[in-house]
């Protein structure tokens, strides 16, 4: 499995944290989330898979919590890992990031997650501002494939 970001720190115990994240294109733009704190960052919507929860169920829940939108037709397009400090949980985590392509269907509410805002952005601009190198690389690959298909 490909790793993005910094290598793991020696002598640090990392907790495995699987998560599901989505590339959400609609009408030439992408639905993203802006997380204002603990550090300001543009992200693919998604997050941790809770115990007993499958990745697709987690993806639906996390996208709704972070953007207020429902999604349809999720299809997994890849996986990667990264080693990070998660200040919200005060843990070092090996994040196993399952990346999906899905379709945003309907805005149901404002984002439920504190400090999150749903934003729409041109895909090319999103590649440049996504906070995760792995997310940006998967988006770049998606755009190359979409461009070659047209």
N, C-alpha and C positions, 0 to 999 in steps of 0.2 A: 504494500500500500504506500502510495507516495506521501511524503511529508512536506509540509510547507512551513515557513516561519523558522524560528530559532530552534536549534537542536535541544533535546532535553538537558537540563542541568544535572551534572553528576551529583550523586548523594541526595537527590530529591525524590520523594515518593510522589508519583503522579496517580491520581484517581482517574480511571477510565470513565469518560463521559460521552456516550453516544448522543448524537443529535441529528435532526433532519432539517434541511434548509431548501428554499425554493427559488428558482429563477422563474419570474412571473411576468411574461410579456403580454402586452395588451395595446392594440392600436399604435404600434411603433414605440411604445415606452415600456419601462419596467416598473413594477410595484416593488418598492424597497421600504426599509424601515430606517429611521434616524433615531439612534439611541443617544440621548443627551448626556446621560451619566451612567456609570462613574466616569467614563471617558466618552467624549463626543465621537460618534462613529456612524457611518452609513453601512448598512448590513443587508445581506439577503435575509428576508424574513425566515424565522425558524428558531429552533432551540432544542433543549434537552428532551430526550426520550425518557419518560418516567418509568419506574419499575412496573412491569406487567403491561406496558403500553407498546404497541407496534410503531414502527417508524412512520407509516402513512397516517395513522391516527394522531400521532404527535405532530406531524406536519400540519394537518388541518387545524389542530388546536393552537399551535404556536403562531401560525400565520394569522389566525383570527385575533389572538391576544395582542400581537404586535402591530397589526395593520387595521383590524376591524373587518377584513374581507374574508369571504368564503372562497374556496378554490375547487376546481374540478380537474379530473384526468391526470393526477400526478403520475409521473413516470421517472423512475430513478435513472440518472445518467452517469453517476459515478460516486466515488468515495475517496476521502483523503483524511489525513490526521495532522494535528498540530499540537504542540505543547505550550500551554499558557498558564498564567496566573489568573484566576477568576476572583476578582475582588468582591463581587456580590456574595460569593459562597466561602471566601477565604480559603481556597484550595488551589493547589497546582493540579491541572487536569491534562490528560491526554484526550483531546477532543477527537472523536471519530465522527467525521462530518459526512453524512449521506446527502448528496445533492440531487434534487428532483427538478424536473421541468413540469410546470402545472399552469393552469389557466385561471386567472382571477375572474370570479363570476359576479359577485355582488358585495357592495359595502353594506355590512350589517350594523356596524356601530363604530364609535371612536375606538382607538386602540385601548385594550384593557391593561396592558403593561405600563407601569409608571415610567415616565421619561421617554416613551416611544411615540413617534409620529410617522404616519404613513406618508410616503413621498413618491412621486412619479418622476422618472428621469429617463433621458435618452440612453439607450444601452451603451453607446460608446463613451459617454460621460461617466456612467456608472462604473465601467471597468477601471477608470482612473481614480475613483474616490472610495471604492469599497475598502473597508478596514482590514479585511482578511485577504492575504495574498492568494490563498487557495480558492476562495470564492471568485476573485477577480480572474484567475486563470480558467476556472470552469466557465465563467461567463464569456471570456475571450474565445474559448473553444466552441461554445454554443453559437456565438456570432459568426465565426468562420464557417461552421457547418450550415447555418441558416443562409449565409451569403452564397455559399457554393450550391445550395439547393434551388436558389432563385434564378 
